[in-house]
């Protein structure tokens, strides 16, 4: 799986995750290794296209989720 496919698969099942949490869920769910930095890179691209949203949480960490548009386009 590519890093993009991993991130999308994790966000399909769990919304509002940080890149570190995505790393953990990818390991548990898919048995795939991805670094938080790689996940962040994929997520920045997805946000730029409007497929994902982001917002800082109370600790200053960035939280990501798939938008309705992103779900429609990416989860065909």
TORBA-665791 format. One record per residue (C-alpha): x, y, z. Coordinates in steps of 0.2 Angstrom, whole numbers. Example, Ala and Ser with C-alpha at 12.3 -4.5 7.8 and 13.67 -1.06 7.14 Angstrom:
TORBA-665791
{u = 62; v = -22; w = 39}
{u = 68; v = -5; w = 36}
This chain:
TORBA-665791
{u = 0; v = 0; w = 0}
{u = 6; v = 18; w = -3}
{u = 6; v = 30; w = 11}
{u = -9; v = 39; w = 3}
{u = -19; v = 23; w = 3}
{u = -14; v = 20; w = 21}
{u = -19; v = 37; w = 27}
{u = -36; v = 36; w = 18}
{u = -40; v = 19; w = 25}
{u = -37; v = 24; w = 43}
{u = -47; v = 40; w = 41}
{u = -61; v = 31; w = 33}
{u = -63; v = 21; w = 49}
{u = -58; v = 34; w = 62}
{u = -60; v = 53; w = 60}
{u = -51; v = 67; w = 69}
{u = -34; v = 60; w = 71}
{u = -17; v = 67; w = 73}
{u = -3; v = 60; w = 62}
{u = 4; v = 51; w = 76}
{u = -12; v = 43; w = 80}
{u = -13; v = 38; w = 61}
{u = 4; v = 30; w = 63}
{u = -3; v = 19; w = 77}
{u = -19; v = 14; w = 69}
{u = -10; v = 10; w = 52}
{u = 1; v = -2; w = 62}
{u = -14; v = -10; w = 71}
{u = -27; v = -11; w = 58}
{u = -16; v = -13; w = 42}
{u = 0; v = -20; w = 49}
{u = 9; v = -6; w = 39}
{u = 23; v = 6; w = 45}
{u = 21; v = 24; w = 41}
{u = 30; v = 39; w = 50}
{u = 20; v = 53; w = 57}
{u = 30; v = 64; w = 45}
{u = 24; v = 54; w = 30}
{u = 6; v = 55; w = 36}
{u = 7; v = 73; w = 38}
{u = 14; v = 75; w = 20}
{u = 0; v = 66; w = 13}
{u = -13; v = 75; w = 24}
{u = -6; v = 92; w = 18}
{u = -9; v = 87; w = 0}
{u = -26; v = 80; w = 4}
{u = -31; v = 97; w = 13}
{u = -24; v = 107; w = -2}
{u = -36; v = 98; w = -13}
{u = -51; v = 100; w = -1}
{u = -52; v = 81; w = 2}
{u = -47; v = 83; w = 21}
{u = -49; v = 96; w = 34}
{u = -38; v = 101; w = 48}
{u = -38; v = 110; w = 64}
{u = -27; v = 112; w = 80}
{u = -33; v = 103; w = 95}
{u = -31; v = 110; w = 113}
{u = -13; v = 104; w = 114}
{u = -8; v = 112; w = 98}
{u = -7; v = 96; w = 88}
{u = -15; v = 96; w = 71}
{u = -31; v = 85; w = 69}
{u = -36; v = 79; w = 52}
{u = -52; v = 72; w = 45}
{u = -60; v = 68; w = 28}
{u = -72; v = 81; w = 22}
{u = -89; v = 76; w = 14}
{u = -81; v = 80; w = -3}
{u = -66; v = 69; w = 1}
{u = -77; v = 55; w = 6}
{u = -87; v = 56; w = -10}
{u = -71; v = 57; w = -21}
{u = -59; v = 45; w = -12}
{u = -70; v = 32; w = -6}
{u = -78; v = 26; w = -22}
